[in-house]
């Protein structure tokens, strides 16, 4: 009888291993509790191309930051003019040492410049510093200006929105190159005799790049704010009497992190290429060290000494390509609709 009153037997597993959870449940548990930014960073970390591009960008940043230490390590300088025995004065001033015309010179790994006999490595390293310094500063100013105007235009609306939109359209009709061609002669005429002329050129180029590069950010932020200002959390903040400035900074701005990061990542390579282009045309940094200036000086030696030209060109292409690919990867990682 005791056997009959006993409860039904429970079927056990054929193995001692615990039951396996479905793969979808594991993915759901892995994502649970993570913010959208953490999810995007995880997706970005699994993108091999993005990681390679990020490594290239970090390498250029380290070169720019430690330019002086790199030059000291190789015992080269931008101000050192090498002895005349390094140049063939009868053969157009071409170098007598270093590739590609001669063997490798460990004292000057990138060779020396024709006619001037300055070290190419020193000019390349400091050219990277100039390019990144100008492009990064211009990107910061353009982003701040565009974000502020975009927030105000999208949230306030009315006459303010129309005025800012008209200002954006007006600046979009003026190209970078035309602005540089107009501003460069004015600066040259008024500040050419100044001791701070190189620094004046530096900041003038930043003003040109930032002053004519903020419009895309402003338009993007304005469109995002127009869709966010009618959301429940913004309406609740208005009902409880939260000041407008606090709504913009505390409520709207955190929800705009993704488009801001994407716009900055795509603006930076544009400014790197624009800085080199301005310097090549003689309306950018002409009194300092720049990749564009090196390309301008190396153009006549394209056939006789191509190394002088290819070094800054490869630097610009590598940096701009890495920044563009990294910007595309960031955009895809922040977009929840994409699956890479």
RODO-2510 file (C-alpha; in nm, 4 decimals, decimal comma):
residues 340
     n   res          X          Y          Z
     1     x     0,0000     0,0000     0,0000
     2     x     0,2805     0,2319     0,0759
     3     x     0,4045     0,1860    -0,2750
     4     x     0,0621     0,2824    -0,4121
     5     x     0,0295     0,5951    -0,1985
     6     x     0,3709     0,7215    -0,2964
     7     x     0,3745     1,0141    -0,5324
     8     x     0,4480     0,9759    -0,9014
     9     x     0,8063     0,9210    -0,9912
    10     x     0,9965     1,2089    -1,1495
    11     x     1,1842     1,1341    -1,4660
    12     x     1,5463     1,2348    -1,4412
    13     x     1,7936     1,3405    -1,7071
    14     x     1,9933     1,0830    -1,8894
    15     x     2,3140     1,2753    -1,8010
    16     x     2,4348     1,4652    -1,5006
    17     x     2,4830     1,7857    -1,7040
    18     x     2,2383     2,0689    -1,6293
    19     x     1,9923     2,1565    -1,9062
    20     x     2,1273     2,3996    -2,1619
    21     x     1,9595     2,7352    -2,2028
    22     x     1,8629     2,8474    -2,5520
    23     x     2,1158     3,0679    -2,7265
    24     x     1,8645     3,3535    -2,7589
    25     x     1,8111     3,3613    -2,3818
    26     x     2,1877     3,3888    -2,3275
    27     x     2,2072     3,6848    -2,5624
    28     x     1,9099     3,8488    -2,3920
    29     x     2,0703     3,8064    -2,0485
    30     x     2,3977     3,9464    -2,1790
    31     x     2,2263     4,2591    -2,3069
    32     x     1,9963     4,3046    -2,0080
    33     x     2,0970     4,5977    -1,7898
    34     x     2,3332     4,7547    -2,0443
    35     x     2,2901     5,1095    -2,1661
    36     x     2,2702     5,1763    -2,5418
    37     x     2,6177     5,3296    -2,5299
    38     x     2,7648     5,0162    -2,3673
    39     x     2,5944     4,7985    -2,6259
    40     x     2,7365     5,0168    -2,9036
    41     x     3,0857     5,0002    -2,7532
    42     x     3,0582     4,6219    -2,7351
    43     x     2,9584     4,6045    -3,1010
    44     x     3,2426     4,8381    -3,1896
    45     x     3,4944     4,6266    -2,9983
    46     x     3,4004     4,3218    -3,2084
    47     x     3,4553     4,5113    -3,5347
    48     x     3,8082     4,4226    -3,6477
    49     x     3,8278     4,6993    -3,9074
    50     x     3,7187     4,9573    -3,6499
    51     x     3,9804     4,8365    -3,4026
    52     x     4,2537     4,8524    -3,6670
    53     x     4,1501     5,2058    -3,7623
    54     x     4,1370     5,3071    -3,3971
    55     x     4,4918     5,1743    -3,3520
    56     x     4,6106     5,3789    -3,6517
    57     x     4,4447     5,6937    -3,5139
    58     x     4,5963     5,6371    -3,1691
    59     x     4,9367     5,5901    -3,3308
    60     x     4,9081     5,9257    -3,5103
    61     x     4,7917     6,0940    -3,1905
    62     x     5,0910     5,9563    -3,0008
    63     x     5,3233     6,0719    -3,2796
    64     x     5,1742     6,4211    -3,2614
    65     x     5,1901     6,4386    -2,8818
    66     x     5,5446     6,3040    -2,8539
    67     x     5,6864     6,4693    -3,1655
    68     x     5,9709     6,6298    -2,9724
    69     x     6,0648     6,3044    -2,8006
    70     x     6,0627     6,1162    -3,1320
    71     x     6,2907     6,3729    -3,2925
    72     x     6,5242     6,3589    -2,9921
    73     x     6,5328     5,9790    -3,0087
    74     x     6,6417     5,9847    -3,3741
    75     x     6,8612     6,2901    -3,3130
    76     x     6,6891     6,4961    -3,5844
    77     x     6,5481     6,8481    -3,5813
    78     x     6,3462     7,0779    -3,8045
    79     x     6,5924     7,3618    -3,7545
    80     x     6,9101     7,1717    -3,8368
    81     x     7,0479     7,2311    -4,1853
    82     x     7,2759     6,9456    -4,2811
    83     x     7,6224     7,0044    -4,4283
    84     x     7,6564     7,0702    -4,7975
    85     x     7,8091     6,7256    -4,8610
    86     x     7,4598     6,5775    -4,8268
    87     x     7,3418     6,7508    -5,1459
    88     x     7,4424     6,7298    -5,5085
    89     x     7,4673     7,0991    -5,5891
    90     x     7,5353     7,0272    -5,9560
    91     x     7,2495     6,7785    -5,9919
    92     x     6,9580     6,9956    -5,8857
    93     x     7,0250     6,9797    -5,5135
    94     x     6,9239     6,6149    -5,4755
    95     x     7,0361     6,4234    -5,1651
    96     x     7,3547     6,2195    -5,1792
    97     x     7,2436     5,9887    -4,8965
    98     x     6,9321     5,7954    -4,8189
    99     x     6,6666     5,6212    -5,0297
   100     x     6,5585     5,5975    -5,3015
   101     x     6,8682     5,7214    -5,4838
   102     x     7,1143     5,5818    -5,2295
   103     x     7,1313     5,3326    -4,9467
   104     x     6,9472     5,3539    -4,6174
   105     x     7,0817     5,6182    -4,3789
   106     x     7,0104     5,5344    -4,0111
   107     x     7,0779     5,8941    -3,9108
   108     x     6,7888     6,0098    -4,1334
   109     x     6,5332     5,7274    -4,1650
   110     x     6,2963     5,9265    -4,3887
   111     x     6,5760     6,0801    -4,5935
   112     x     6,6510     6,4492    -4,6356
   113     x     6,4796     6,7179    -4,8392
   114     x     6,6356     6,8305    -5,1673
   115     x     6,7846     7,1803    -5,1862
   116     x     6,7209     7,2581    -4,8170
   117     x     6,8759     6,9353    -4,6754
   118     x     6,6378     6,9352    -4,3798
   119     x     6,5346     6,6072    -4,2198
   120     x     6,2134     6,4588    -4,3613
   121     x     6,1291     6,2644    -4,0447
   122     x     6,1263     6,5778    -3,8292
   123     x     5,9050     6,7620    -4,0759
   124     x     5,6728     6,4616    -4,1080
   125     x     5,6311     6,4230    -3,7318
   126     x     5,5677     6,7919    -3,6679
   127     x     5,3412     6,8041    -3,9730
   128     x     5,1259     6,5356    -3,8096
   129     x     5,1115     6,7477    -3,4932
   130     x     5,0023     7,0563    -3,6879
   131     x     4,7375     6,8657    -3,8811
   132     x     4,5832     6,6986    -3,5763
   133     x     4,6052     7,0099    -3,3595
   134     x     4,4257     7,2290    -3,6132
   135     x     4,1650     6,9700    -3,7116
   136     x     4,0873     6,8659    -3,3518
   137     x     4,0546     7,2267    -3,2285
   138     x     3,8362     7,3234    -3,5242
   139     x     3,6190     7,0147    -3,4691
   140     x     3,5657     7,1018    -3,1021
   141     x     3,4656     7,4618    -3,1761
   142     x     3,2436     7,3689    -3,4711
   143     x     3,0713     7,0955    -3,2699
   144     x     3,0025     7,3184    -2,9703
   145     x     2,8690     7,6000    -3,1875
   146     x     2,6546     7,3659    -3,3966
   147     x     2,5158     7,1791    -3,0943
   148     x     2,4178     7,4995    -2,9134
   149     x     2,2446     7,6512    -3,2156
   150     x     2,0767     7,3223    -3,3038
   151     x     1,9408     7,2791    -2,9509
   152     x     1,8047     7,6331    -2,9390
   153     x     1,6518     7,6202    -3,2870
   154     x     1,4841     7,2839    -3,2373
   155     x     1,3513     7,3466    -2,8879
   156     x     1,2430     7,7113    -2,9058
   157     x     1,1071     7,7070    -3,2611
   158     x     0,9210     8,0007    -3,4127
   159     x     1,1196     8,3051    -3,5170
   160     x     1,4354     8,1772    -3,3481
   161     x     1,4228     7,8553    -3,5480
   162     x     1,3663     8,0413    -3,8737
   163     x     1,6514     8,2833    -3,8040
   164     x     1,9005     8,0075    -3,7205
   165     x     1,7875     7,8029    -4,0211
   166     x     1,8415     8,1047    -4,2452
   167     x     2,1887     8,1522    -4,0949
   168     x     2,2699     7,7871    -4,1638
   169     x     2,1540     7,8151    -4,5251
   170     x     2,3530     8,1355    -4,5691
   171     x     2,6773     7,9807    -4,4474
   172     x     2,6197     7,6702    -4,6584
   173     x     2,6363     7,8868    -4,9718
   174     x     2,9946     7,9956    -4,8872
   175     x     3,2533     7,7199    -4,9545
   176     x     3,5678     7,6608    -4,7514
   177     x     3,8017     7,7498    -5,0342
   178     x     3,6428     8,0841    -5,1112
   179     x     3,6532     8,1840    -4,7460
   180     x     4,0206     8,0925    -4,7268
   181     x     4,1040     8,2853    -5,0438
   182     x     3,9361     8,5947    -4,9005
   183     x     4,0753     8,5749    -4,5467
   184     x     4,4364     8,4776    -4,6293
   185     x     4,5319     8,8020    -4,8118
   186     x     4,3766     9,0114    -4,5336
   187     x     4,5809     8,8297    -4,2676
   188     x     4,8962     8,8481    -4,4786
   189     x     4,8600     9,2205    -4,5298
   190     x     4,7818     9,3119    -4,1695
   191     x     4,9968     9,0679    -3,9705
   192     x     5,2863     8,9743    -4,1984
   193     x     5,5361     9,1804    -3,9959
   194     x     5,4167     9,0470    -3,6601
   195     x     5,6361     8,8148    -3,4560
   196     x     5,3308     8,5964    -3,3882
   197     x     5,2406     8,5633    -3,7568
   198     x     5,2620     8,1786    -3,7603
   199     x     5,0297     8,1582    -3,4608
   200     x     4,7923     8,4094    -3,6173
   201     x     4,7777     8,1925    -3,9292
   202     x     4,7128     7,8905    -3,7091
   203     x     4,4101     8,0442    -3,5374
   204     x     4,2824     8,2055    -3,8561
   205     x     4,2667     7,8646    -4,0219
   206     x     4,0812     7,7236    -3,7203
   207     x     3,8298     8,0086    -3,7449
   208     x     3,7761     7,9373    -4,1149
   209     x     3,7326     7,5620    -4,0632
   210     x     3,5091     7,5925    -3,7572
   211     x     3,3174     7,8935    -3,8897
   212     x     3,2201     7,7071    -4,2061
   213     x     3,1896     7,3567    -4,0650
   214     x     2,9269     7,3822    -3,7929
   215     x     2,6203     7,3876    -4,0181
   216     x     2,5862     7,0115    -4,0621
   217     x     2,5960     6,9540    -3,6868
   218     x     2,3379     7,2267    -3,6272
   219     x     2,0987     7,0780    -3,8825
   220     x     2,1377     6,7280    -3,7418
   221     x     2,0835     6,8355    -3,3802
   222     x     1,7870     7,0544    -3,4750
   223     x     1,6146     6,7611    -3,6459
   224     x     1,6733     6,5338    -3,3476
   225     x     1,5457     6,7941    -3,1001
   226     x     1,2290     6,8469    -3,3049
   227     x     1,1447     6,4795    -3,2565
   228     x     1,2497     6,4671    -2,8903
   229     x     1,0779     6,7794    -2,7601
   230     x     0,7335     6,6180    -2,7865
   231     x     0,8316     6,3105    -2,5861
   232     x     0,6777     6,2372    -2,2493
   233     x     0,9918     6,3030    -2,0444
   234     x     1,0291     6,6519    -2,1933
   235     x     0,6624     6,7311    -2,1375
   236     x     0,6896     6,6093    -1,7781
   237     x     0,9924     6,8327    -1,7221
   238     x     0,7960     7,1317    -1,8516
   239     x     0,4970     7,0515    -1,6302
   240     x     0,7035     7,0442    -1,3108
   241     x     0,8529     7,3827    -1,4014
   242     x     1,2052     7,2772    -1,4947
   243     x     1,4022     7,5688    -1,6489
   244     x     1,4659     7,5584    -2,0227
   245     x     1,8409     7,5462    -1,9763
   246     x     1,8115     7,2424    -1,7524
   247     x     1,5815     7,0685    -1,9993
   248     x     1,8306     7,1248    -2,2798
   249     x     2,1336     7,0114    -2,0786
   250     x     1,9911     6,7406    -1,8531
   251     x     1,7092     6,5947    -2,0628
   252     x     1,7800     6,6489    -2,4324
   253     x     2,1586     6,6561    -2,4572
   254     x     2,2167     6,3031    -2,3144
   255     x     1,9755     6,1644    -2,5749
   256     x     2,1796     6,3311    -2,8504
   257     x     2,5064     6,1557    -2,7655
   258     x     2,4870     5,9163    -3,0613
   259     x     2,4402     6,1762    -3,3400
   260     x     2,6994     6,4049    -3,1791
   261     x     2,9611     6,1273    -3,1696
   262     x     2,8865     6,0352    -3,5300
   263     x     2,9079     6,3948    -3,6537
   264     x     3,2383     6,4529    -3,4738
   265     x     3,3878     6,1298    -3,6079
   266     x     3,3005     6,2319    -3,9640
   267     x     3,3977     6,5983    -3,9272
   268     x     3,7519     6,5306    -3,8060
   269     x     3,8849     6,3651    -4,1259
   270     x     3,7251     6,6396    -4,3350
   271     x     3,9213     6,9033    -4,1455
   272     x     4,2455     6,7018    -4,1719
   273     x     4,2160     6,6942    -4,5503
   274     x     4,1047     7,0587    -4,5638
   275     x     4,4034     7,1743    -4,3569
   276     x     4,6460     6,9991    -4,5896
   277     x     4,4666     7,1394    -4,8928
   278     x     4,4775     7,4950    -4,7615
   279     x     4,8479     7,4656    -4,6809
   280     x     4,9190     7,3270    -5,0276
   281     x     4,7412     7,6230    -5,1879
   282     x     4,9353     7,8669    -4,9716
   283     x     4,6359     7,9981    -4,7762
   284     x     4,6755     7,7876    -4,4639
   285     x     4,9793     7,7367    -4,2436
   286     x     5,2527     7,8827    -4,4664
   287     x     5,4964     8,0012    -4,1980
   288     x     5,5035     7,6787    -4,0003
   289     x     5,5410     7,3054    -4,0603
   290     x     5,2572     7,1312    -4,2383
   291     x     5,2040     6,8258    -4,4562
   292     x     5,0428     7,0466    -4,7180
   293     x     5,3464     7,2736    -4,7287
   294     x     5,5737     6,9715    -4,7681
   295     x     5,3635     6,8470    -5,0595
   296     x     5,3813     7,1917    -5,2180
   297     x     5,7605     7,1935    -5,1914
   298     x     5,7939     6,8314    -5,3075
   299     x     5,5809     6,8631    -5,6208
   300     x     5,8730     6,9761    -5,8468
   301     x     6,0715     6,6682    -5,7374
   302     x     5,7993     6,4151    -5,8172
   303     x     6,0087     6,2385    -6,0829
   304     x     6,3605     6,2886    -5,9509
   305     x     6,2985     6,2350    -5,5762
   306     x     5,9469     6,0840    -5,5235
   307     x     6,0130     5,9901    -5,1589
   308     x     5,9912     6,3561    -5,0622
   309     x     5,6340     6,3716    -5,1943
   310     x     5,5013     6,0294    -5,0994
   311     x     5,5819     6,0547    -4,7280
   312     x     5,3309     6,3330    -4,6441
   313     x     5,0784     6,1984    -4,8955
   314     x     5,0808     5,8548    -4,7336
   315     x     5,0456     6,0163    -4,3907
   316     x     4,7391     6,2157    -4,4972
   317     x     4,5767     5,9215    -4,6765
   318     x     4,6361     5,6823    -4,3854
   319     x     4,5012     5,9243    -4,1253
   320     x     4,1954     6,0358    -4,3246
   321     x     4,1095     5,6797    -4,4287
   322     x     4,1387     5,5507    -4,0718
   323     x     3,9228     5,8336    -3,9387
   324     x     3,6575     5,7827    -4,2073
   325     x     3,6356     5,4065    -4,1564
   326     x     3,6272     5,4537    -3,7795
   327     x     3,3501     5,7117    -3,8166
   328     x     3,1449     5,4715    -4,0304
   329     x     3,1965     5,1962    -3,7744
   330     x     3,0862     5,4259    -3,4910
   331     x     2,7765     5,5243    -3,6863
   332     x     2,6851     5,1586    -3,7488
   333     x     2,7526     5,0642    -3,3863
   334     x     2,5260     5,3394    -3,2554
   335     x     2,2465     5,2538    -3,4999
   336     x     2,0303     4,9786    -3,3443
   337     x     1,8887     4,8849    -3,6855
   338     x     2,2217     4,7721    -3,8295
   339     x     2,3748     4,4309    -3,7702
   340     x     2,7383     4,3956    -3,8667
***
